[in-house]
Amino acid sequence: MKPVALITGASAGIGMELARVFAAHGHELVLVARRVDRLAALAEEIAATGRPRPTILALDLERRDAAAQIAAELATRQLEPEFVVNNAGFGLSGPAATLSRDEQLGMIDLNIRALTELSLTFVDSLARHRGGILNVASVAAFLPGPGAAVYYASKAFVLSFSEALHRELSGRGVRVTALCPGPVPTEFQARAGMRLDRAAALLTLPADKVAEIGYRGLMAGKRVVIAGFGNKIAVFMVRLIPHALLLRLVQRGMRTPRGGS
């Protein structure tokens, strides 16, 4: 069985940049997302650099059988994960009571359930290869999120789950890292219906920089990686602000009154 890096949400943004970073460091890739045309274009780009052409799997990770489908496809191709990168996810902004309930439950399915299942499905192969898991969380994981309640809560889960798994799997030689970027200019904001206020814009990092930081953190075996000095300062300051005030500040920063998809 050939070891590979399995990367979800690889058709755009941070996921696409993570694929480029892993490929540049010599990993063979399996790329998962819904948009097969974008996956194919990325695979051709990577192959053109002289690296092995990634395997692409066009799949909706919100489906309950997604992890089983991925496992079956890998087995058919004699591949097994050395690294699992759970990047796929989306957000919605607006009051939770007025946003689409189905869309918010779909967010939970993708941001939480699929990530959890993929983190646990391949533990044996990760241990065999002394590999690891990179779960893309957010600085939102450290905050309450009025105005994007389910999204913020989903990222809090990713952070908590990843930290616990880091401890549980350390004895088997499996690294688990939670990558916590701040604002990143990608398609994410358009789908979420979010606009960055002036303060958030100061914390912005490009997706390629975030991907490189995440890769280095995973390979170093770090438990949590906060991308960017400004975001590290922001997370530190969050611990000093009274919670009631923090709730008001976050809500004020959510400029857009409702979410989109």
Summary of the structure (lengths in Angstrom):
residues: 261
radius of gyration: 17.7
end to end distance: 38.5
largest distance: 53.8
contacts: 906
relative contact order: 0.15
helix: 51%
strand: 15%
